[in-house]
Amino acid sequence: MSKGFYNLIERLVNNGVDFVIVGGFAGVVHGCSYVTQDVDICCDFSPINLLALQKAISDLDPVHRMTPKRLKLKLTEETCSQFKNLYLDTNVGQLDCVLSVGL
């Protein structure tokens, strides 16, 4: 497992981001041998939480992975309400943030 993934999680925790680990990384944490290429989290998409997330990873050059121009992450209190998911590339790995998970 990449140390970058642990770095991402540590940064989120240290910056007070409200989140739960989901997806493949959650399985790995519980002993699954599945190999994952990203960290998936389900989080509160309130401006306070998303701005804390942005602060946590700002020095990792986060970009929107799903945009053709790979735009830099530049959240403001006003733009936070536009998102339900964030699919980000950072210098230490991919971080996928979702508002909810379904079965």
N, C-alpha and C positions, 0 to 999 in steps of 0.2 A: 504494500500500500504506500502510495506516495506521501512523503512528508509534507508536501504542499497541501494536501487535503486536510491534514491535521492543523496546519498553519491557518487555513481558511476558517476552520471551525473555532480555533482558539481566538482568532481576531473577532469573530462574531460575538462570542461569549464575552470577551473583554470590553466590547463596545456596547453591551446591553441589548443586543438584537434579540427579539422574541422570535424563536424558531424551534422547529422539531426536525431532526434528520429523518429523511425518508429515502426510498429508492435503494439502489445497490449498496451504497456506503452504509446505510443502516443495517443491511444484511451482513456486511463484512464486520461491522462492530459487534454483531451478535454471533460471529463465528462462521459465517457462510464463506465458502471458498470462491464465490463469484467475483470476477474481476470487473471493476467499474472504472469508467473514464472520467467521472465527474462526481461532484457532491450535489445531491438534491436536498433541498430544504423546503418545508412548508412554513410560511411565515405570515405574520400580520403585515398587510400592505398599507398601513397607516403612514402618513408622512413622517411621523416621529421615528417609526421603526425603519422605514426605507432609507431615511437620511442617516440613521445610525449604521445601517448596513453599508451605505456608500462611504461613510467615514472609515469604517473598518477595513475596507479594501481599496481605498483611494490611491494608495501608493503602489498598488499592484497593476496599474494601468487597465482597469476593467473596460471591456468593450461589449456591445450588444452582439452576440454571436449570430443571431438570426437576421441581421440587417445586411443588405448587400455591401454597404460601405463600412460595416463594422464600426458603427458610431461609438464614441466614448460615452461612458455612463456619466450623465450630468443631470441628476435629479434635483428638483426644487420642490418646495412644499406644494406648489400648484401642479406640477407635472406628475407627482406621485399617483394621483387618482386615475391617470391614464393607463396604468398597468395592472394586469392580473397575473402576469408571469414575467420573469426576467431570466433570460438565458445569456449568461456572461462567460467570456473568456478572461482569464487573468494571467499574470506572469507565473502563477504557481498551479494553475489548473482551472477547469471549468466549474462554474457554480450556477446551478439551476434553482431559481426561486419560484415557487408556485403558491398561489393563494389557497388552494384546496387540493385534496387528493380524492380520487374515487376508486371504487372497487371494480 
